[in-house]
């Protein structure tokens, strides 16, 4: 049994039932971002547990923030510079946060969301990651209105959920990919209206430096404006707790879940290798409760 810290007055101790696996886990394990703290218990997002009798609860990407900055006061805890990630983070008391590849977790109640009873846990788990990551920018940039057109680039863990949200909003959804391998799946299974295989990108300008996208700046909610035509390039990083609960409630109302492959804890290493190769439709979910054995 693993507890990352003691239970405080505003905390709850939860039994983990399911935990999703995503590319953040992969990057953290391999130290791709240079911030890994070993030993590490991965599983950044998407745990489920009994909160109290009859309730189902989810924990997402973060388990803490400063609670006093402008971002926190506006319920965008995901943009707090002191945000504490669920795995590979450091809590207020100096303890390391351990992720969902374990049987128990302690979390401040503010960072737990209630799950609608009609949503199956194993298929809802990735929504705490992929779901809110696409839901929040769709909401805040007006990509949630019936009749609008939505283009989804890439049909993976995030993309397939974006298609489902877009259709639930009543939008016309086009999936954009580098090949037609997923065309039938996008249209017949996920309900996309059309599919576009990208062709060629032709650059006719003459910049004196290579074109680069500052990805980490973008996901910290910094927006770049391209003055010609007022076009905008923006990013997002998961979502605040208000958006997360709102997203889960929306998913419950429209019966939206992720397409998952459920695996046991002993399959995690293989799942990580397959994830790196893109060999999953569309998210791995670990059945922690039934496969994790503790001493």
Buried (B, 14 or more C-beta within 10 A) or exposed (E): EBBBBEEEEEBBEBBBBBBBBBBBBBBBBEEEEEEEEEEBBBBBBBBBBEBEEEEBBBBBBBBBBBEEBEBBEEBBBBBBEBBBBBBBBBBBEEBBBBBBBBBBBBBBEBBBBBBBEEBEBBBBBBBBBBBBBBBBBBBBEEBBEEEBEBBBBBBBBBBBBBBBBBBBBEBBBBBBBEEEEBBEBBBEEBEBBBBBEEEEEEEEEEEEEEEEEEEEEBBBBEEEEEEEEEEEEBBBBBBBBBBBBBBBBBBBEEEBBBBBBBBEBEBBEEBBEBBEEEEBBBBBBBBBBEBBEEE
